[in-house]
Amino acid sequence: MKYQYSTVLEEAKVELHWSVNNDDIIFELHAATTGWIALGVNL
C-alpha cells in the first residue's frame, strides 16, 4: 500500500507510515526490535 505520509524515528530504527481516508487513519509501523512496540494517538 502507498501511504500519504511517512517519517523515520529513532535514528532510522523506526519507520511510521500513515494515510487518512474519510473517517479512518491507517498506520503501518516498521521497527528494529526484539520486543514489543506501542503506538499512542492523542486527538
Rosetta blueprint (number, residue, H / E / L):
1 M L
2 K L
3 Y L
4 Q L
5 Y E
6 S E
7 T E
8 V E
9 L E
10 E L
11 E L
12 A L
13 K L
14 V E
15 E E
16 L E
17 H E
18 W E
19 S E
20 V E
21 N E
22 N L
23 D L
24 D E
25 I E
26 I E
27 F E
28 E E
29 L E
30 H E
31 A E
32 A L
33 T L
34 T L
35 G L
36 W L
37 I L
38 A L
39 L L
40 G L
41 V L
42 N L
43 L L
